[in-house]
Amino acid sequence: MSPWFLLLLVITVAGALLTVIGTPEAVAEGSSVLLTTGIVLLVLGGWAVSLCLHEFGHAAVAYRGGDHSVRAKGYLTLDIRRYTDVGLSFVLPILILLIGGIPLPGGAVWIEHGAIRSRGMRSLVSLAGPATNLVLGGLLTAAVALVDEMPIGLAIGLSCLAFIQVIAFVLNIIPIPGLDGFGVIEPFLPIGARRTAARVRPWAPLVLFLLIIGVPGVSTVFFQAGGAVFAAVGGEAELAFAGYSELLFWR
């Protein structure tokens, strides 16, 4: 396991501790610098951790499916440097999360699809990433629901992070070229459709992102879908939105 992944875990845990320390002040005075700082560290650190786990999910399933090159590439180490370009694939998604609250996919693993033994397994390779986000969202909401007397600051921080995981799942599972949702169905499509998809793959996710942030109707439908999935895994929207308010404190 990469020490860089462990560092991200430490940052996330430190943020969680700050939310606990800052909760009494927030309750007494209505605001707390410690609470806000803690939620920012918890959510951003947790999002970076989930990015590593998302890409590890792709790589682990690919390895089981026959692509043993992922081991030599370091994809099984949870090292964030192996999955990302530091600027475009790590810093930029975090800035977009801070500015717009949307968890833009940031990492990538290069899979040798020809080494995967079947179409079904290639489909599972694509599904593994967003499924990881959904499982993380469910685990976080379960923690909030099951831990008695959890400090409210920690509850809203974890709920916000859980909602972001669910939004990441909903975004990634959309079946357009360049996103994992299309990768799930791509192995079963005719060759002509796959060639067309390859031509639009570089810019299709960007167009979708611009529609979400720029067209109110699209963004409303997107977040409503995310909210429905979040509720289905047991999330409390009020806590998540309170966390978003702290995360986007500059607004």
C-alpha positions in Angstrom: 0.0 0.0 0.0 1.4 3.4 -1.0 2.4 5.8 1.7 0.7 8.5 -0.4 -2.6 6.7 0.1 -1.9 6.5 3.8 -1.2 10.3 3.8 -4.6 10.9 2.2 -6.2 8.8 4.9 -4.4 10.8 7.6 -5.7 14.1 6.1 -9.2 12.7 6.0 -9.1 11.5 9.6 -7.5 14.8 10.7 -10.5 16.6 9.1 -12.9 14.3 10.9 -11.3 15.1 14.2 -11.5 18.8 13.6 -15.2 18.5 12.9 -15.6 16.9 16.3 -13.5 19.6 18.0 -15.4 22.3 16.2 -18.9 21.1 16.8 -19.4 22.6 20.3 -18.3 26.0 19.1 -20.6 25.8 16.1 -23.5 24.8 18.3 -22.8 27.7 20.7 -22.0 30.4 18.2 -23.6 29.3 15.0 -20.3 29.0 13.2 -16.8 27.5 13.7 -13.6 27.9 11.7 -12.5 24.6 13.1 -15.7 22.9 11.9 -15.5 24.4 8.4 -11.8 23.5 8.1 -12.5 20.0 9.3 -15.3 19.4 6.8 -13.1 20.8 3.9 -10.3 18.4 4.8 -12.6 15.5 5.5 -14.5 15.9 2.2 -11.5 16.7 0.0 -9.3 14.1 1.6 -12.1 11.5 1.5 -12.7 12.3 -2.2 -9.1 11.8 -3.0 -9.1 8.5 -1.1 -12.2 7.4 -3.0 -10.5 8.4 -6.3 -7.8 5.9 -5.5 -10.3 3.2 -4.5 -12.3 3.8 -7.6 -9.3 3.3 -9.9 -8.1 0.4 -7.8 -11.5 -1.3 -8.3 -11.0 -1.1 -12.1 -7.5 -2.4 -11.8 -8.3 -5.2 -9.4 -11.1 -6.6 -11.6 -8.9 -6.2 -14.7 -6.2 -8.2 -13.0 -8.6 -11.0 -12.1 -9.9 -10.9 -15.7 -6.4 -11.5 -17.2 -4.7 -8.1 -17.6 -1.7 -8.7 -15.3 0.0 -5.5 -16.7 -1.9 -3.5 -14.1 0.4 -4.9 -11.4 3.5 -3.7 -13.2 2.0 -0.3 -13.7 1.5 0.1 -10.0 -2.3 0.3 -10.2 -2.7 -2.2 -7.3 -0.8 0.0 -4.8 -3.4 2.7 -4.2 -0.8 5.2 -5.2 -2.7 8.3 -6.4 0.3 9.3 -8.6 -0.2 6.1 -10.7 -3.8 7.1 -11.5 -3.6 10.8 -12.2 -1.8 13.6 -13.8 -1.3 15.8 -10.8 -2.6 19.0 -12.5 -5.4 17.9 -14.8 -6.5 14.8 -13.0 -6.1 15.7 -9.4 -5.9 19.4 -8.7 -8.5 20.3 -11.4 -11.2 17.9 -10.1 -10.7 19.1 -6.5 -11.0 22.7 -7.6 -14.2 21.9 -9.6 -15.5 20.1 -6.5 -14.8 23.3 -4.4 -16.2 25.6 -7.0 -19.3 23.8 -8.2 -19.8 20.9 -5.9 -19.6 18.3 -8.7 -17.1 15.4 -8.3 -15.6 15.3 -11.8 -13.9 12.0 -12.5 -10.2 12.5 -12.1 -8.3 9.3 -12.4 -7.6 6.8 -15.1 -6.1 3.4 -15.4 -5.0 2.1 -18.8 -6.4 -1.4 -19.2 -5.2 -3.8 -21.9 -8.7 -4.9 -23.0 -7.3 -7.5 -25.3 -5.9 -9.4 -22.3 -9.3 -9.6 -20.6 -10.8 -13.0 -21.1 -14.4 -12.1 -22.0 -16.8 -9.3 -22.9 -18.6 -9.8 -19.6 -15.4 -9.3 -17.6 -14.5 -6.2 -19.6 -17.9 -4.9 -18.7 -17.3 -5.6 -15.0 -13.9 -3.8 -15.2 -15.8 -0.6 -16.1 -18.6 -1.2 -13.6 -16.1 -1.7 -10.7 -15.2 1.9 -10.4 -18.6 3.5 -10.0 -19.7 0.5 -7.9 -16.9 1.3 -5.5 -18.3 4.9 -5.1 -21.8 3.6 -4.5 -20.5 1.1 -1.8 -18.6 3.9 -0.1 -21.6 6.1 -0.1 -23.7 3.4 1.5 -21.0 2.7 4.1 -20.7 6.3 5.1 -24.5 6.8 5.4 -24.6 3.6 7.5 -22.0 5.0 9.8 -24.0 8.2 10.3 -27.2 6.2 11.0 -25.7 3.6 13.2 -23.2 5.5 15.4 -25.1 6.7 18.5 -24.7 10.4 19.5 -22.3 11.2 16.6 -21.2 14.8 16.8 -23.3 16.8 14.4 -20.2 18.3 12.7 -18.9 14.8 11.9 -22.4 13.7 10.8 -22.7 16.5 8.3 -19.2 16.0 7.0 -19.6 12.3 6.5 -23.1 12.9 4.9 -21.6 15.4 2.5 -18.9 13.0 1.5 -21.4 10.2 1.1 -23.6 12.3 -1.1 -20.5 13.2 -3.3 -19.8 9.5 -3.6 -23.4 8.9 -4.8 -23.2 11.8 -7.2 -19.9 10.4 -8.6 -21.7 7.1 -9.1 -24.6 8.7 -10.9 -22.3 10.8 -13.1 -20.0 7.9 -14.0 -22.7 5.4 -14.7 -24.3 7.6 -17.5 -23.7 5.6 -20.7 -21.9 8.2 -22.8 -18.4 7.6 -24.3 -15.6 8.5 -22.0 -17.5 7.5 -18.8 -17.6 4.1 -17.1 -21.3 3.6 -17.9 -20.5 3.4 -21.5 -17.7 1.1 -20.8 -20.2 -1.3 -19.2 -22.2 -1.7 -22.4 -19.4 -1.1 -25.0 -18.1 -4.7 -25.2 -21.6 -5.8 -26.4 -22.0 -3.0 -29.1 -21.4 -3.6 -32.8 -18.0 -2.5 -34.1 -19.5 0.5 -35.9 -20.9 1.9 -32.7 -17.6 1.4 -30.9 -15.7 3.3 -33.7 -18.2 6.2 -33.5 -17.8 6.3 -29.7 -14.0 6.4 -30.0 -14.3 9.6 -32.1 -16.4 11.4 -29.6 -14.9 9.9 -26.4 -12.4 12.8 -25.8 -15.0 15.6 -25.6 -18.3 13.9 -24.8 -17.8 14.0 -20.9 -16.8 17.7 -21.2 -20.0 18.5 -23.1 -22.0 16.6 -20.4 -20.2 18.5 -17.6 -20.9 21.9 -19.3 -24.6 20.9 -19.6 -24.8 20.1 -15.9 -23.2 23.3 -14.7 -24.7 25.6 -17.4 -28.3 24.4 -18.0 -30.6 24.6 -15.0 -32.9 21.8 -16.2 -30.1 19.4 -16.8 -28.5 20.1 -13.4 -31.8 19.8 -11.7 -32.5 16.3 -13.2 -28.9 15.2 -12.4 -29.1 16.2 -8.7 -32.6 14.9 -8.3 -31.3 11.5 -9.6 -28.4 11.7 -7.2 -30.8 12.6 -4.4 -33.0 9.6 -5.1 -30.0 7.2 -5.0 -28.7 8.9 -1.9 -32.1 8.4 -0.1 -32.2 4.8 -1.3 -28.9 4.1 0.5 -30.2 5.7 3.6 -28.7 9.2 3.4 -30.2 12.3 5.0 -30.4 15.2 2.5 -30.5 17.8 5.3 -27.2 16.7 6.7 -25.6 16.4 3.3 -26.7 19.9 2.3 -25.4 21.3 5.5 -22.1 19.7 4.7 -22.1 21.2 1.3 -22.7 24.6 2.8 -19.6 24.3 4.9 -17.6 22.8 2.0 -18.5 25.7 -0.3 -18.0 28.3 2.5 -16.8 30.9 0.1 -20.2 31.3 -1.5 
